[in-house]
């Protein structure tokens, strides 16, 4: 199951999910990129997104306007759909129109292995290697890993800080996976101070001692965080 949270009133870039990219609204292009993998539902906060998605044959449903995060939004959607606790849910961000299907498949495969091993909390995401220059960009979230590829910390800052020697930097790719049970558990956790400071909801899990399993992928896709990103995306389709 793939659920795409979509919020119309983005604080940094209002209505960006409906921005035209090569003749398709951003959220529609994102949905179509992964529609062949599984059932896709857009969980939106506004009827304009709903009607736009349905115009292009994308399933969509209305969710609350008060959710703090996209994860809370997909949790509501999963509850409305009455998905079973063992359903694996992939959260693809609406502003990721260049998401590669292979990235989604890699994450899903990892989640299945966690489920097979009866892990008590199933949450995963993806990362790729980035260069030192990209690591300086606060719009590109960085992640530091432990020996088993679990996330230690995510930050908009350049981590690890290179005091000397050769540093390796990993960029977080904005895709998450949960079991339905773990998604509910995540959303019932109290907010974390570091989550609000960095404006990164995944830090809530780390703050409460939950594991986020990370999958290394080869990805050239990028999220649309700024008008400059949108311009870059549009130029790809020219």
SERO-4910 file (N, C-alpha, C, O; in steps of 0.05 Angstrom, whole numbers):
BEGIN
 pado doro    nc1    nc2    nc3   cac1   cac2   cac3    cc1    cc2    cc3    oc1    oc2    oc3
  Unk    A     17    -24      0      0      0      0     18     25      0     36     28     17
  Unk    A     13     43    -19     27     68    -20      8     91    -14    -12     94    -28
  Unk    A     15    107      6     -2    130     12     15    155      9     38    157     19
  Unk    A      4    175     -5     19    200    -11      5    222      5    -17    230     -3
  Unk    A     17    233     26      5    256     40      9    281     24     30    287     14
  Unk    A    -12    297     22    -11    321      6    -25    344     20    -49    342     26
  Unk    A    -10    365     26    -21    388     40    -20    413     21      1    419     10
  Unk    A    -43    426     18    -44    449      0    -29    473     10    -15    486     -5
  Unk    A    -33    479     36    -22    504     47      6    499     59     10    503     83
  Unk    A     25    491     42     52    488     51     63    515     60     60    535     47
  Unk    A     76    515     84     85    541     95    107    553     79    108    578     76
  Unk    A    125    536     68    148    547     53    142    552     24    155    568     11
  Unk    A    123    536     13    118    537    -15     88    530    -20     82    507    -27
  Unk    A     70    549    -16     41    544    -18     33    532    -45     42    541    -66
  Unk    A     16    512    -43      4    498    -67     25    485    -85     19    481   -108
  Unk    A     48    480    -74     69    468    -91     60    440   -102     69    433   -124
  Unk    A     44    425    -87     37    398    -96     20    398   -121     17    378   -134
  Unk    A      9    422   -128     -7    425   -153      9    439   -175     -2    444   -196
  Unk    A     34    445   -170     50    459   -190     53    441   -215     56    417   -212
  Unk    A     53    453   -238     54    438   -263     83    430   -268    102    447   -268
  Unk    A     87    404   -273    113    394   -281    109    377   -306     99    354   -305
  Unk    A    117    388   -328    115    373   -353     87    366   -360     82    344   -372
  Unk    A     68    383   -354     40    378   -361     23    363   -341      0    358   -346
  Unk    A     35    356   -318     20    343   -297     24    357   -270     46    366   -265
  Unk    A      4    358   -254      8    369   -227     28    351   -212     28    327   -215
  Unk    A     44    364   -195     65    350   -181     55    324   -167     67    303   -170
  Unk    A     34    326   -151     24    303   -136     15    281   -155     18    257   -149
  Unk    A      4    288   -178     -5    268   -198     19    254   -210     20    230   -213
  Unk    A     40    270   -217     64    258   -229     77    239   -209     87    218   -216
  Unk    A     77    247   -183     89    229   -163     73    203   -161     85    182   -160
  Unk    A     47    205   -160     30    181   -158     33    163   -182     35    139   -179
  Unk    A     34    174   -206     37    158   -230     64    144   -231     67    123   -244
  Unk    A     84    156   -219    111    144   -219    112    117   -205    129    100   -211
  Unk    A     93    113   -186     94     88   -169     68     72   -171     65     52   -158
  Unk    A     50     81   -188     23     69   -189     23     40   -198      5     25   -191
  Unk    A     44     32   -213     45      4   -222     55    -15   -201     54    -39   -204
  Unk    A     65     -5   -178     76    -21   -157     55    -32   -138     57    -55   -128
  Unk    A     35    -17   -132     15    -24   -112     -8     -5   -113     -8     14   -129
  Unk    A    -28     -9    -97    -49     10    -95    -38     37    -84    -23     37    -65
  Unk    A    -46     59    -96    -37     85    -88    -61    102    -81    -81    104    -96
  Unk    A    -59    115    -57    -80    133    -49    -67    159    -40    -48    159    -25
  Unk    A    -77    182    -49    -68    208    -40    -85    216    -16   -110    217    -18
  Unk    A    -73    223      6    -87    232     30    -83    262     31    -61    272     38
  Unk    A   -104    277     25   -102    306     22   -118    321     43   -134    310     57
  Unk    A   -111    347     45   -125    364     65   -144    384     52   -155    401     66
  Unk    A   -147    382     25   -163    402     11   -177    389    -13   -166    372    -26
  Unk    A   -202    397    -17   -218    386    -39   -205    392    -67   -210    377    -86
  Unk    A   -190    413    -69   -177    420    -94   -157    398   -102   -155    391   -126
  Unk    A   -143    387    -82   -124    365    -88   -140    340    -96   -132    326   -114
  Unk    A   -161    335    -81   -178    312    -86   -189    312   -115   -186    293   -130
  Unk    A   -200    334   -123   -212    336   -150   -191    335   -171   -195    323   -192
  Unk    A   -167    346   -166   -146    345   -185   -136    317   -189   -132    308   -212
  Unk    A   -133    302   -168   -124    274   -170   -144    257   -185   -137    242   -202
  Unk    A   -169    260   -178   -190    244   -190   -193    250   -220   -200    233   -236
  Unk    A   -187    275   -228   -187    283   -256   -168    266   -272   -172    261   -296
  Unk    A   -146    257   -259   -125    242   -272   -127    212   -265   -108    197   -270
  Unk    A   -149    204   -252   -152    176   -246   -137    166   -222   -132    142   -219
  Unk    A   -129    185   -204   -114    178   -180   -134    177   -156   -148    196   -152
  Unk    A   -134    155   -141   -151    153   -118   -142    172    -96   -118    175    -91
  Unk    A   -161    186    -84   -154    206    -64   -176    208    -43   -199    203    -49
  Unk    A   -168    215    -19   -188    219      2   -181    242     20   -157    249     23
  Unk    A   -201    255     31   -198    278     47   -191    271     76   -204    253     87
  Unk    A   -171    284     87   -163    280    115   -163    307    129   -167    328    116
  Unk    A   -158    307    154   -159    330    171   -140    352    162   -118    347    151
  Unk    A   -147    377    167   -130    400    161   -111    406    184    -94    424    182
  Unk    A   -113    392    206    -99    399    231    -75    381    236    -61    385    256
  Unk    A    -69    362    218    -46    345    223    -20    360    224    -15    378    208
  Unk    A     -3    352    243     23    365    245     43    355    224     61    369    216
  Unk    A     40    330    217     59    318    198     45    300    177     22    293    180
  Unk    A     60    294    156     50    276    136     45    248    146     27    235    137
  Unk    A     61    240    166     57    213    177     31    211    192     17    191    190
  Unk    A     23    232    207     -3    233    220    -25    231    199    -46    219    204
  Unk    A    -21    244    176    -41    244    155    -45    216    143    -67    207    139
  Unk    A    -22    202    138    -26    175    126    -37    156    147    -50    136    139
  Unk    A    -32    161    172    -44    144    193    -74    147    193    -89    127    195
  Unk    A    -84    171    190   -113    175    188   -124    161    164   -145    148    165
  Unk    A   -110    163    141   -119    150    117   -120    120    120   -139    107    112
  Unk    A    -99    109    133    -98     80    137   -121     70    155   -132     49    151
  Unk    A   -128     87    174   -151     81    192   -177     82    177   -194     64    180
  Unk    A   -181    102    160   -205    104    143   -208     80    125   -230     69    121
  Unk    A   -185     71    114   -185     48     96   -187     21    111   -191      0     99
  Unk    A   -185     22    138   -187     -2    155   -166    -23    147   -172    -46    145
  Unk    A   -142    -13    143   -120    -32    136   -113    -49    161   -114    -39    183
  Unk    A   -106    -74    156    -98    -92    178    -71    -84    190    -56    -70    177
  Unk    A    -66    -92    215    -42    -84    229    -16    -93    215      4    -81    218
  Unk    A    -18   -115    200      6   -125    187     10   -114    159     29   -122    145
  Unk    A     -7    -96    150     -4    -84    123     21    -66    123     25    -50    142
  Unk    A     37    -69    103     61    -52    100     53    -27     83     42    -30     61
  Unk    A     59     -4     94     51     21     83     76     38     75     93     42     92
  Unk    A     77     46     50     99     64     41     88     92     39     68     97     26
  Unk    A    102    110     52     95    139     52    113    152     32    137    156     37
  Unk    A    103    159      8    118    173    -12    109    202    -11     85    208    -13
  Unk    A    128    220     -8    122    249     -6    111    259    -33    120    252    -54
  Unk    A     91    277    -31     78    288    -55     97    305    -72     92    309    -96
  Unk    A    118    315    -59    137    332    -73    162    316    -84    183    328    -87
  Unk    A    158    290    -89    179    273    -99    171    262   -127    169    238   -130
  Unk    A    167    279   -147    158    270   -173    178    253   -188    171    239   -207
  Unk    A    204    253   -179    224    238   -192    232    213   -177    253    201   -182
  Unk    A    215    205   -158    220    181   -143    223    157   -161    205    152   -178
  Unk    A    244    141   -158    247    118   -175    232     94   -163    234     89   -139
  Unk    A    218     79   -179    204     55   -169    223     36   -155    214     22   -136
  Unk    A    248     34   -164    267     16   -152    272     23   -123    278      6   -106
  Unk    A    271     49   -116    275     58    -89    252     47    -71    257     37    -49
  Unk    A    228     50    -81    204     40    -66    206     10    -62    201     -1    -41
  Unk    A    214     -5    -83    216    -34    -82    238    -43    -62    234    -62    -48
  Unk    A    260    -28    -61    281    -35    -43    272    -31    -14    278    -48      3
  Unk    A    258    -10     -8    248     -5     19    227    -26     26    228    -37     49
  Unk    A    209    -33      8    189    -53     14    201    -80     20    193    -94     38
  Unk    A    222    -87      4    236   -112      9    248   -113     37    246   -134     51
  Unk    A    260    -91     46    271    -90     73    250    -92     94    254   -106    114
  Unk    A    227    -79     90    206    -81    110    195   -109    112    189   -118    134
  Unk    A    194   -123     90    184   -151     91    203   -168    107    195   -186    121
  Unk    A    229   -163    104    249   -179    120    246   -173    149    249   -191    166
  Unk    A    241   -148    156    237   -141    185    212   -155    195    212   -164    218
  Unk    A    192   -155    179    167   -168    187    171   -198    191    160   -210    209
  Unk    A    186   -210    173    192   -239    174    207   -245    200    203   -267    211
  Unk    A    224   -227    209    240   -231    233    224   -223    258    235   -224    280
  Unk    A    199   -216    255    181   -209    278    192   -186    294    190   -186    318
  Unk    A    203   -166    280    212   -142    294    189   -128    307    168   -125    294
  Unk    A    192   -119    332    169   -107    346    160    -80    335    137    -72    337
  Unk    A    179    -65    322    173    -39    311    185    -38    283    209    -41    280
  Unk    A    168    -34    263    177    -34    235    174     -6    223    152      3    217
  Unk    A    197      6    219    199     33    206    224     34    190    246     27    201
  Unk    A    223     42    166    246     44    149    246     68    131    225     80    126
  Unk    A    270     74    121    272     96    101    297     91     84    310     70     87
  Unk    A    304    110     67    326    106     48    346    129     49    340    151     58
  Unk    A    370    123     39    391    143     38    409    137     14    409    115      4
  Unk    A    424    157      6    445    153    -14    469    170     -7    468    188     10
  Unk    A    491    164    -20    516    179    -15    514    207    -29    504    209    -51
  Unk    A    524    227    -15    524    254    -26    552    266    -22    568    256     -6
  Unk    A    558    287    -37    585    299    -35    584    321    -13    563    328     -2
  Unk    A    608    331     -7    611    350     15    596    376     10    586    389     28
  Unk    A    595    384    -16    581    409    -23    551    406    -18    538    423     -6
  Unk    A    540    383    -26    511    379    -22    504    377      8    482    384     16
  Unk    A    523    367     24    519    364     52    515    390     66    504    391     89
  Unk    A    523    412     54    520    439     66    492    450     62    485    470     75
  Unk    A    476    438     45    449    448     38    429    441     60    424    417     64
  Unk    A    417    460     75    399    454     96    373    442     86    358    430    102
  Unk    A    367    445     60    343    432     49    347    402     44    327    388     40
  Unk    A    372    394     44    378    366     40    385    354     67    405    360     79
  Unk    A    367    336     77    371    325    104    392    304    103    393    287     85
  Unk    A    410    305    123    432    285    125    425    265    147    410    270    166
  Unk    A    436    241    144    432    220    165    459    207    172    476    203    154
  Unk    A    462    201    197    485    186    207    475    158    216    454    156    229
  Unk    A    490    137    209    481    110    214    499     95    234    522    102    239
  Unk    A    487     74    246    503     56    262    513     33    245    509     33    221
  Unk    A    526     14    258    538     -8    244    518    -25    228    525    -37    208
  Unk    A    493    -26    238    472    -42    226    454    -26    207    432    -36    200
  Unk    A    463     -3    199    447     14    181    421     24    193    401     28    179
  Unk    A    421     27    220    399     41    233    406     70    236    430     77    240
  Unk    A    387     88    234    393    116    236    399    124    265    385    116    284
  Unk    A    422    138    268    429    150    294    417    177    297    406    184    318
  Unk    A    418    193    276    408    221    277    404    231    248    419    224    230
  Unk    A    385    249    245    380    263    221    383    293    227    377    302    249
  Unk    A    393    308    208    397    337    212    397    352    186    405    341    165
  Unk    A    389    377    187    392    395    165    421    406    164    430    417    144
  Unk    A    434    404    187    462    412    188    480    392    174    471    369    169
  Unk    A    505    399    170    524    381    158    534    362    179    550    370    196
  Unk    A    526    337    178    535    317    197    546    293    182    534    285    161
  Unk    A    567    280    191    583    288    215    600    312    209    608    318    186
  Unk    A    606    327    230    624    350    227    652    340    221    662    323    236
  Unk    A    664    350    200    690    341    192    712    358    205    720    378    195
  Unk    A    722    348    228    743    362    242    771    355    230    790    370    233
  Unk    A    772    333    217    797    324    204    794    297    192    779    280    202
  Unk    A    807    293    170    805    267    156    784    267    135    775    289    126
  Unk    A    776    244    125    756    241    104    729    235    116    726    215    131
  Unk    A    709    251    110    682    247    120    665    236     97    668    244     74
  Unk    A    647    218    104    627    208     85    600    218     92    592    217    116
  Unk    A    586    229     73    560    241     79    538    225     65    540    217     42
  Unk    A    516    222     79    493    208     68    468    227     69    462    240     89
  Unk    A    454    228     46    430    244     44    406    227     48    403    205     37
  Unk    A    387    237     64    362    223     69    343    227     45    339    249     36
  Unk    A    331    206     36    311    207     15    283    205     28    278    188     44
  Unk    A    266    224     21    241    228     36    220    207     31    198    214     21
  Unk    A    225    183     37    206    161     34    207    145     60    229    139     70
  Unk    A    184    137     71    183    122     95    166     97     92    148     96     75
  Unk    A    172     76    107    155     53    107    149     44    136    167     46    153
  Unk    A    125     34    140    117     24    166     99     -1    163     89     -6    141
  Unk    A     97    -17    184     74    -34    186     51    -17    196     56      4    210
  Unk    A     27    -24    191      4     -8    201      5     -5    231      0     16    242
  Unk    A     12    -27    245     14    -26    274     35     -6    284     31      9    302
  Unk    A     59     -6    270     80     12    278     74     41    271     82     59    285
  Unk    A     60     45    249     51     72    241     34     84    263     37    107    271
  Unk    A     15     68    273     -2     77    295     14     83    320      9    103    333
  Unk    A     33     65    326     50     69    349     66     95    347     68    110    366
  Unk    A     78    100    323     93    124    319     76    149    324     85    167    337
  Unk    A     52    149    313     35    173    315     24    177    343     16    199    350
  Unk    A     25    156    360     17    159    388     40    168    406     35    173    430
  Unk    A     64    169    396     87    179    412     84    209    416     74    223    399
  Unk    A     93    218    439     93    246    444    113    261    427    134    249    419
  Unk    A    108    286    420    127    301    404    154    303    418    156    303    443
  Unk    A    175    304    402    202    306    413    213    335    409    208    347    388
  Unk    A    228    346    429    239    372    426    257    375    401    255    395    387
  Unk    A    273    354    395    291    355    372    275    355    345    283    366    325
  Unk    A    251    342    346    234    342    323    225    370    316    225    378    292
  Unk    A    218    386    336    208    413    331    231    432    324    228    450    308
  Unk    A    255    427    335    278    444    329    287    441    300    291    460    286
  Unk    A    290    416    291    299    410    264    277    410    244    282    412    220
  Unk    A    252    409    253    229    406    236    231    380    219    227    380    195
  Unk    A    238    358    233    241    332    221    226    312    238    235    305    260
  Unk    A    204    303    228    186    286    245    198    259    252    191    247    272
  Unk    A    217    249    235    228    222    240    245    222    266    250    201    277
  Unk    A    253    245    275    269    247    300    252    239    324    263    232    345
  Unk    A    226    239    321    208    231    343    213    201    350    214    194    373
  Unk    A    217    185    329    222    156    334    249    152    349    250    137    368
  Unk    A    270    166    339    296    163    352    296    173    380    308    160    398
  Unk    A    282    195    385    280    206    412    268    186    432    276    185    455
  Unk    A    249    171    422    235    151    439    248    123    437    236    104    446
  Unk    A    272    121    426    286     96    426    277     76    406    282     52    409
  Unk    A    263     84    385    254     66    364    275     65    341    288     85    335
  Unk    A    277     42    329    296     39    307    284     47    281    261     40    275
  Unk    A    299     62    265    292     68    237    313     54    220    336     63    219
  Unk    A    305     33    206    323     18    189    326     33    163    307     41    150
  Unk    A    351     37    155    357     52    131    367     34    109    382     15    113
  Unk    A    358     40     84    366     24     61    381     42     42    371     63     33
  Unk    A    405     33     35    421     49     16    412     44    -13    409     21    -21
  Unk    A    407     65    -28    398     62    -55    414     81    -73    426    100    -64
  Unk    A    412     75    -99    424     94   -118    401    110   -130    384    100   -144
  Unk    A    401    136   -124    379    153   -132    389    179   -142    407    192   -130
  Unk    A    378    188   -165    384    215   -175    360    233   -173    361    256   -181
  Unk    A    338    223   -161    314    239   -157    319    261   -136    338    260   -121
  Unk    A    301    280   -136    303    301   -116    275    312   -110    257    312   -126
  Unk    A    272    321    -85    247    332    -76    244    362    -84    264    375    -89
  Unk    A    220    371    -86    215    399    -93    210    415    -67    187    415    -56
  Unk    A    230    428    -56    228    442    -31    226    472    -36    215    487    -18
  Unk    A    236    482    -58    237    511    -63    228    518    -91    227    500   -108
  Unk    A    222    543    -97    216    551   -125    239    544   -143    235    539   -167
  Unk    A    264    545   -133    287    539   -150    287    509   -158    294    502   -180
  Unk    A    278    492   -139    276    464   -145    255    459   -166    258    443   -184
  Unk    A    233    474   -164    212    471   -184    222    479   -212    216    466   -232
  Unk    A    237    501   -213    248    510   -239    266    488   -251    265    483   -275
  Unk    A    282    476   -234    300    455   -243    284    431   -253    291    419   -273
  Unk    A    262    425   -239    245    402   -247    232    408   -274    230    390   -292
  Unk    A    222    432   -278    208    439   -303    228    437   -326    220    429   -348
  Unk    A    252    446   -321    272    446   -343    278    418   -353    286    414   -376
  Unk    A    275    398   -335    280    370   -343    261    361   -365    267    344   -382
  Unk    A    236    372   -364    216    364   -383    214    382   -408    197    378   -425
  Unk    A    231    402   -409    231    420   -433    244    406   -457    245    419   -478
***
